[in-house]
Amino acid sequence: MRRKNIGKMIVLGILTPAAVVAAVVMFVYAVQEPPKQAASVISPAETISVPPQKQDPSNTVTVPIDSGAFSVSAWQLVLVNSESKMPDSFQPQITEAFGVEMDERIVDPYMALYTQALDDGISLWISSVYRSPEKQQELFEREIEQNLRQGLSEPEAEQKAETAVQRPYYSEHNTGLAIDFNGVTDDFKHDDAYEWLLDHAEEYGFVLRYPEGKEDITGIMYEPWHFRYVGPENAIRMNELDLCLEEYIEYLKLHPQEASELST
């Protein structure tokens, strides 16, 4: 993964109000099928294509660092995995945008990321963002059934399923902060869009959530398509340190002074 040292002020492209309205209309009503990819590694939720409409933002805005984002209890750093249930204190702020449901706090960062990608000639579309607990249960049961058909016992099928699809409230998709891109396939790691995300996603607050080589820590197989919003300041620092979210949270606990200095 490429690393970049970026200052404490992140410059994001924004759209004029008219362009935002036009972009949202195009996202919702001009949906098209994404390019065909290899067979899916998991059974994703419904894929919604976001058509590549060229944007030309004419203004930029300097976004100050969120001084509270380095707190381990910050919403950006909510930890949800097979061992950490989504806490009751975390309440997703779900809204509909671009034809999908997501946490409203990541709408603007995603729009800025998407617009810059288009400007750089990169095509991105959303396969999955927010999933209700009911939808998550459906996907989990479907994964178990698939494993049973392969001859695994029920305990083995459930254990294997948890490396691909989490149980309800144990999946990041229940937070509305995670985005699956471009069809949810292993081949995405060979795509220019993946390389672009590795280079630029951190600028908009997104990180590769399940990187290769961290499977024993995250509990999830390498997923090149799955990016998680943690905020620009956290994303940049995580990539500098080559840490996944589980490691980064422990790092902040062990280095409160550095976290304090970074957030001032």
Secondary structure by P-SEA (a helix, b strand, c coil): ccccccccbbbbbbbcaaaaaaaaaaaccccccccccccccccccbbbbbcccbbbbcbbbbbccccccccccccccccccccccccccccccccccccccccccaaaaaaaaaaaaaaacbbbbbccccccaaaaaaaaaaaaaaaaaacccaaaaaaaaaaccccccccccccccccccccccccccccaaaaaaaaccccccccccccccccccccccccccbbbbccaaaaaaaaaacccaaaaaaaaaacaaaaaaaac
